[in-house]
Amino acid sequence: MTDKMDTYKERLAVLQASGDLSADGLDLLEELLAELTELNRSNKALRRVILKSGQGSAMSTRLREALYE
C-alpha cells in the first residue's frame, strides 16, 4: 500500500507543479491523502490485534484439548 501512497503523492506533486489543479482541488486531495494514510495505519494496527487474538485462542484450544485428554 505504501507504494501506491508514494505514487499518489508524486502524482499530486506533478499536478501541483503544472498548475492543472485549483487550490480547492489541491486542498481536497491533500485531505484525502492524509485520511488514506491514517486509515492505512489504523488497518495495520487492527490486523496486528486480530493476529494476536487469533494466537491467543489457539493457545487456549490446545490447553482445552490437553485437559480433556
Contacts in CASP RR format, 6 or more apart in sequence:
PFRMAT RR
TARGET T0000
AUTHOR 0000-0000-0000
METHOD contacts of the structure
MODEL  1
MTDKMDTYKERLAVLQASGDLSADGLDLLEELLAELTELNRSNKALRRVI
LKSGQGSAMSTRLREALYE
1 40 0 8 1.000
2 40 0 8 1.000
5 33 0 8 1.000
5 36 0 8 1.000
5 37 0 8 1.000
5 40 0 8 1.000
8 33 0 8 1.000
8 36 0 8 1.000
9 33 0 8 1.000
12 26 0 8 1.000
12 29 0 8 1.000
12 30 0 8 1.000
12 33 0 8 1.000
15 21 0 8 1.000
15 26 0 8 1.000
15 29 0 8 1.000
16 26 0 8 1.000
21 29 0 8 1.000
END
